[in-house]
Amino acid sequence: MSKSLLVPAMAIIVIASLLTITLAGKRSEMNRGDGHPPRGPDVVTWYTGGNSFDMNLYGQQDGVLGWAFGTTSCNWGDMVADWYGGTNRVPVIAQNAYRIKDGRFEQIGVAWLKHSFCAVSEPGCGNCQATPCATLGIGCADTYWAGLNADAIAPRSGINAFTGYYAYPFSISPTGPSSMRGKLHIKEVDIDPALNEDALYFIEAQYVSPDDAEWGNQDNNASYKWIKFLTATSPLGLSSTQVGQPAIYGWKFFDEEVDLRKARVPEEGLLHVGIRVYDNGDGTWNYVYAIHNLNSDRSIGTFTVPVEDCVTISDIGFNDVDYGSGEIIDGTDWNVDVDSVGVHWNTTAFEQNEWSNAIRWGSMYTFWFTADQGPDSGDLELGLFKPGSVSSMTHIAAVPKCPASCIGDVDDSGNVDVADLLYLVSVWGSNDPQGDVNGDGIVNINDLLDVMANWGCN
């Protein structure tokens, strides 16, 4: 049996089982009926890729494959959810794809949005209180199979995922051949097993629901599933859907060393920031930062990692998304600059181009570099793209820093130990500059106390 593209076959079974068990616990909690349900409608993605795996290939063009997968929503709230077809009071459905490769979590696919039209209020996600298709009943599910989601006509640029508002009819329509138009575009080289040995893949669906957002329930609308590509045109679902979790949580699931935390744009949308630092064992470290924008309309337009003077930076990289099918968002790569303050990435400012390549809702950008110094805590700076009450926000995370100087390391060995103590004794009472730890002009008890206070420093 040939080596698995992801993990050995037995490990796949074990991990998929763990994901299923995890989800079962989440669903039990969702339906526990403890007297504290969310207020208002609350639309979550209940299945990604369908209950039975439903992901279809529709076309290929210039090395890019056009996909769509099925989704099932659930109204987890205590009020019916609006589903008025042909209006802006109906959810739009986003589809995304991601990959873990070479220690980095990257988004590799993005689609236009399905403009939904009718909710059939199926059982399967709670105590369904069925309603006509203009609403989704409390505790009811609604399925859009891959063929329906393949007909994606809503542009991401026209949607405010934080408020749930969009103008309808849409101002632009998807372009290109019908087999690719509006589909989930993924480059063949990004999923070909022969080129991506040991890579891990995820698909993610996100419902943007107007009344759900108006009730403040828009932070749990994205869910993901772990998948595998047997060939570049043959995907296989491996896990159950991880309800209420965007795909960046899959990075944390498979690598517990990932520091993944939420970051709230002031008075607005939700971000997820993931960081992983790898010690290369040769005096260098790889730093990887992933910024996922769940639903912030203000978006992120700049990103800075602080760097101290002693740090040397190399191998700087960046991954964004490729908007297709005539989307008006400019896909120009971000600029990068390194100075005495840090490593800075930025897209064109909003004032110069309102459609420049910011980290917009439903997308995730990854940044990385190699440094010759190890990690310590520092403040990442995330610059907000659209104007608002604040222009930037900070997030505490691992950054490369100069090693702390060890006071009392008089022999420059990198450690404060008995050798330093013996050196002090040998120059006791003199003005030896090396033994004069506190710089008062004489080696005495004060220098000895400084050595003892920093004993073991390295």
Buried (B, 14 or more C-beta within 10 A) or exposed (E): EEEBBBBEEEEBEEBBEEBBEBBEEBBEEBBEEEEEBBEBBBBBBBBBBBBEBBBBBBBBBEEBBBBBBBBBBBBBBBBBBBBBEEBBBBBBBBBBBBBBBEBBBBBBBBBBBBBBBBBBBBEBBBEBEBBEBBBBBBBBBBBBBBEBBBBBBBBBBBBBBBBBBBEBEBEBBBEBEEEBBBBBBBBBEBBBBEEBEEBBBBBBBBBBBBBBBBBEBBBBBBBBBBBBBEEBEEBEBBBBBBBBBBBBBBBBBBBEEBBBEEBEBEEBBBBBBBBBBBEEEEEBBBBBBBBBBBBBBBBBBBBBBBBBEEBEBEEBBBBBBBBBBBBEBBEEEBEBEBEEBBBBBBBBBBEEBBBBBBBBBBBBBBBBBBBBBBBEEBBBBBBBBBEEEEEEBEBEBBBBBEEEEBBBBBBEEEBBBEEBBEBBEEBBEEEBEEBBBBEEEBBBEEBBEBBEEBBEBE
